[in-house]
Amino acid sequence: MVSRQKTGIVVSDKLDKGIVVTVDTRYKHRLYGKIMGKSKRYLVHDPENLGKVGDMVLVEEHKPISAKKRWILKTVLK
């Protein structure tokens, strides 16, 4: 099974073993054709507390770790 991966920017690292990552996506409006943007926040499991605010990270889908955490930190890109 192929797991989904997303890249995003860490916006909060105040959780113990967790970070909040914002993923921005751009898409074309179906009717008008205008390029639009959407952002979504994910709670990500970070067991070693590697992610810091402003880092670009790669996250991967994972089985539920807690009530809201469904993603796990794969690598810190920048």
Secondary structure, 3 states (H helix, E strand, C coil): CCCCEEEEEEEECCCCCEEEEEEEEEEECCCCCCEEEEEEEEEEECCCCCCCCCCEEEEEECCCCCCCCCEEEEEECC
